[in-house]
Amino acid sequence: MAQPFIEFKDVSKSFGSLHVLDRVNLKIYSGEITSIIGKSGVGKSVLLKHIIGLLKPDAGQILINGKPLSEFTRSEWRDFKRSLSYMFQSNALFDSLTVFENIALPLVERTNLPSGQISEKVDFRIQQFELLEVQDRYPSQISGGMQKRVALARALVTEPAMILFDEPTTGLDPLRKNAVLNMIAHYQHEIGFTGVMVSHDIPDVFFISNRVAIIENRKIPFQGTPLELEQSDDEIVWQFIHGHEVLQDQLTGLNSKPEVEKLLSSLISSASSGDSVSAAALFTIDDIDKIKEGVGYIASQRIFQCLAMILKGLLDAKEYAARLGSGEILAVFPDSQLDRAEEVIRCLSERCSMEELMDPAKYKKVCIDFAIKAGTVEVDGSMDLTALIARAREKQKVIAKMECKGVADRK
């Protein structure tokens, strides 16, 4: 791969007794958008401040095109800073300046261009971002979405090689948030700047990112493409890319997928040596994607939540269950015969059939037939984890179903 435009090598940073970065390694490539994600207060903005020189590392190096920042001459550092632009979390627009004056400010402060050329460049951005009608207004006189457009226009007016975005969609409703992300993606494709974005908007930022880096526990446990992110088996990565599922699983009491897969792999090893006998069961909501598309996301998730909560209520302390996919749950019964798993399935079948979500009369507008299936399998030491789950899927039978019976697509 090409040499990184910016590279963090074993960078550490502390503020007194607070350790924020611990031997962090990060690569940012030219012409790409790299999104840095993580929980609040873990050091995302601290990374950006190191890039623009507001902070210096306590240890380690930051390299620009292979050269350590610490070895830059004054003129090299000045040229590098001029190639950067920053879109602040709170927009940082000046209330005393008009929209036009806010956009022009970087050119006035950082260049020696005559006023006529500055006006030409600002007029171009105002036209580009459809701000002509508000160019003479002050920030307090325009909407939050327009303020974001002004902030992005100001970030682009100097035609920077790199733009740093610090939570660019904070405080926006979903429609305006998507509009800002679309703008960033559009102009990055059009202009080709390098973008570094700190964001909480998961998974939305993945759709406009070339690379993603996760910061957690003062380190970066993952950096790679969105596809590599989605394919990762790391538990920390799983929690970030399935945030809504993790929250729902916490509410229903489900265990994490990596935890249950690790347990099942251990039971397979034990079974191969003849030390124990265990069972597993796979529960599937048939056609959950059709429910999501036809009835709605909330309905699909409530059905899954109902299944998960009933199942967890039937398991004892030593038994585990985790979400395998959007509509599948894997339950593991350590040191138990198949009859224990089948007993849970019978009880779950009775309980599910009595739930309101299985009553077609509750679907006033759109109704879609669906079924809940379950299959059991003895943990066999001759099979790996994938084969065992596939066997359970093959043995699945319908244990509860919802039939619309003529009430579908009612208006």
N, C-alpha and C positions, 0 to 999 in steps of 0.2 A: 504494500500500500504506500501511497505517496507520503512524503514527510508532513507531519501535522503543522498547521499554521500556528497553533498555540498548544503547548504541552506542559502539564504539571508533572513534575518528577519528585515523588516523595515529599510533597509539601505539607508542612505542619503549621498550625496556628493556634495560639491560646490567648485568652484575655484574662490575665491573672490566673486564677485557679480553674477557669472554664476552658476546657480543651475542645476546640471546634473542629479542627482538621487534624488528622493523624496519618501522615505519610500517604497523602492522596496522590493518585496517578490518574491523569485525565488527558485525552487527546481530542483536539478540535480541528476539523479539516476545513480548508478553504472552499467556499461556494456551497456549504451545507448549513442546514439548521440543526443545531445540537440542543436538545432540551434536557435540562437538569431538573430532576424531580426529587421530592423528598418531603418529609413532614415539616411543619412549621418549626423554625428555630434550630435546624440541623446544620446550617452553614451554607445554604444555596447562594444567598446574596453575598456572603463573605468571599465565595469563589469569584463572583463578578468584580468585587472591589479589588481583588488581587490583580485581575486582568488590566484594570484601568489605573492601577498604581496608587489607589487610596490606601491599600494595605500592603505590607511586605511580609513574606513568609518568615516564620521563626527558624525554619529549617527547610531544606529542599530547594528546588529551582523551578522557575517558570521560563520556558523557552519560546521565543518568537521566531518562526522559520529556522529552528535549530540553534539559535543564539540565545544564551541566558539574558534575561532582562537586566540582571545585575551588571552585565558588561556593556550595556548600551551607552553610547555617548549622549551628551545633552541633545544634540541635533537629531540623532536616531530616535531617542525617546520622544522628542517633540513631534517628529514626523509620524511616529506610531500613534500617538495620542490623537493627532489630527485625522488619522484614518478611522477612528472609532466614533461611534455615536451611541447614545444611551436613551432608551425609552423607559421612563421611571414608572414604578408601581402606581403612584398617585398622579401621574401625568406631569406634575411639576410645572404646570403652566403659570405664568405670572398674571395675577388678577388685574394689575394696572396696565397691562399691554393688550392690544387687540389681537385677534386671531392672526392677522397679517404680521404684526410685530413679533408675536411669539414664534412664528415659523421662521422669520428673518433673523432672530436673535443669534443663532450659531454662526451665521455668515458675518454678521456685524462684529461679533466678538473674536472670531477666529480667523478671519481673512482680511485682506486689504482691497477687496473688490469695490469698485465704485458703486454708488447707490443705484445706478441704472441697471447694472448686471445683477445686483442683489434682488431688485424688484422683479426682473425677468425670471430668476430662479424661483422666487417665492410664488409668483403668478402661475408658473408651471405646476408647482405642487398643489396650489389651491384649486386649479382646474382638475388636476389628476384625482384629488380626493373630494371633488364636488363640494367645495367650501366657499364658493363665490358669494353666495347670499349672506354668509355670516362673517366674511373677512374683516368687517369693521366692528364686529361685536366683541365683547369681553367674555372670558371663559365662563363667568357666572351667568351669562345670558344664553348659553347654548347647553344642549343635553349632554349627559355623560358619554353617550356613544360618539357624539361629535367631538367631544374633548379628546377621546382616544384617537380619532382621525387626525386631529390637529397635532397631537403628540407624535404620531407616526410620521406625519408630513414633516414636522420639525426634525425628526431623527434622520429623515432621508434627504433633507435639503442640501446637505454638504456632500452628498454622493459618497457615503463612507464605504470603506472596504468591509467593515464589521459593525453590526448593531447588536447591542446587549439589551435584552428585554427582561426587565425585572417584574414578574407577575403582571403582564400587560392586560389581562382580562379580569383582574380582581374587582369585585363589586358590580360586575355587569350581569344582567339577566341572560338566560341561555341564548336568546336570539342575537343580542348585541355581542355576546362572547364569541359566538360562531362567526359573526361578521368581522370582528377584529382578527381572529385567527385566519380567516379567508383572505383578509387584506394582507397580512404578513406573508402568507404563502404566495399570494399572487405577485406581490412586488419583489419577493425574493427570486421567484422564477424569472421575472421581467428584468431585474437589475443584476441579480447574481451575487448579492452581498453574502457574507458569512454571518449567520445568526446564532447567538447563544441565548437561549430562553430559559429563565427560571419560571416554573409554573406548578400550580396545584391541579390544573385542569386535566385530570386523567379520566378516560383515555383520549380525550379530544386532541391533545397536543401530539399524540403519536401519529395522527393522520397527516401532519404537516412537517414532521421531523425526519431527517435523514439518519440521525443517531440520537440515542437516549442514554443518559447517565443517571444512575440512582445514587443518592448520597444518604447514608444511614450509618449510625454509630461512628461518626467522624471519618468514615471511609467511603469509597465508591466500590461497592460489591459487584456492580454490573455497569458496563458500557458497551453499546453495540447498536445494531439496526433494530427498528421496531419488530421486524420478523424474528430476529434472534431473541429479542425480549420475550415475544409471545411463546417461543419454543423452549425457553429456559425452565428448568425444573427447580431452580433455587427458591426456597420458601419466601425470602424477602421479596424477590421479583414477583412471585405469585400474588403476594398481598397487594402490591402496587397496581398490577395490571387487572386485578379482579377486585378492586376496592369495594364496589357495590355488593359483590357476592360475599366478600369477607365480612362486611357489616351485617348482611342478612344471616350469614352462617353464625356470627356471634350472637345475634338475636335468637336464633333457633337452637343454639347450643351445639351445632355441628363442630367436629374437630377439623383441623386443617388437612388439606389433601396430602401434603408431604408427610405429615405425622402418621396418617393411616396407611399410606403406601409403604412407609418405612416399617411399620408394625407388621403389615401383611408379608413383606419380604422376609422379615425375621421368622414369621410363622412358617413360611415355605421352607426356609432352611432347617427349622426344627423338625418339620414333617419329613424331610428327606433323610434325616438321621433316625427317624422313628421315635423321637422324644415326646411328641404330642400330636393330638388330633384337634383340628380347629375347623371352623366353617365360615363362609362368607355369603352375603346376599347382595344382589344388585337390584336397585329399584329405579325404574325409568318412567318419566312422564312422557307418554307417546305424543309426538307432534307438538312439542312445546314451542317450536319456532313458528308453527302455524297459529298457535294461540297468541303468540306475541304479535304477529303481523295482523291477524284478523280481529282479535278481541282487544289486545293491548298489552303493553309491557307490564303494567301493574297487575293485571289479571294473571299473567303467566308467573310472575314472581310470588303472588299470593298463593297460587296453587302449589308451587314448590315449597313455600314456607309452611303451608299446612301439612304437606307430606313430611317435611323434615321435623317439625315439632311433634307430630304424632309418633314418628319413629323414635326420636330421642326419648320420648316419654315411656317407651316400651323397653328400652335397653337398660341393663344393669350397669353398675359402676365400672366393671372391667371390659365392657363392650364399647366399640367405637363406630362412628359413622362420619363420612365426609362427602362433600360434593365432588363428583368426578367431572361433571360438565354442567351445562346450563340446566339440564333436566334429569341428571342422574345422581344417585347417592349410593355409595358403597358402604355396607355395614360389615363389620368384622366381629366374629364371636370366638375369642381365644379359648382354647381348651374346652370346646363344646362340640357336640355332634350336630349333624344336619337337622335333627328334630327341633333343636333350640331355634335355629333360624326359621324353620317352617312355622313354629309356634308364633314367632313375632310377625310373620307375614299374615297368618290367619287373623290375629288381633288387629293388625293394621288395616286389613281388608274390611273388617267390620266397621272400624272407626271411620275410615275414609268414605264409605258409602253413606254415612249419616251427615257428612259435612255439607254446609250450604253451597260450597264451591262445586259440588257435584250435582246441584239441583238446577236443571235447565231454566226454571222459572226465574232464577236470579239474574239471568243474562237478558236484559230488557231490549238491547239493540242488536247485538251480534252474538251468535252462539256457534260454537264449533265442537264437534264430537272429539273426545279424547279419552285415553285410557291410562291407567297406572299398571305397570307390569313389574313382576318380581321373579327372580330366579336365584336358586341356591347352588352352592358348589362346596365340596369338601376341599380344604386346603391340601393340595397334593404336591409333594416335594419334587415330582418329576416335571412340573410346569413352572414357567416363570410368571411374573406378575401380569404381563400382558395376556398370556395364554389363559391364565386363571380367570381374568375378568371376561375374556371372550367366551369362555365356557359358561360362565354364569349368564351372560347375555343370550347365549343360544338356548338356555333352559328356561328363559322367562315366559311367564304366562300372565294373562290379564287377571288382576286381583280386584280392580274397581274400575268403573267407567262412567262417563257422562254422555248421554245420548240426547241430542237436541229435540228429536221427534217433532219436526215441523215448526220449531220456534226460531230457527236460524234466520238471520238477515231480516229481522223485523224492524220496521221503521216507526 
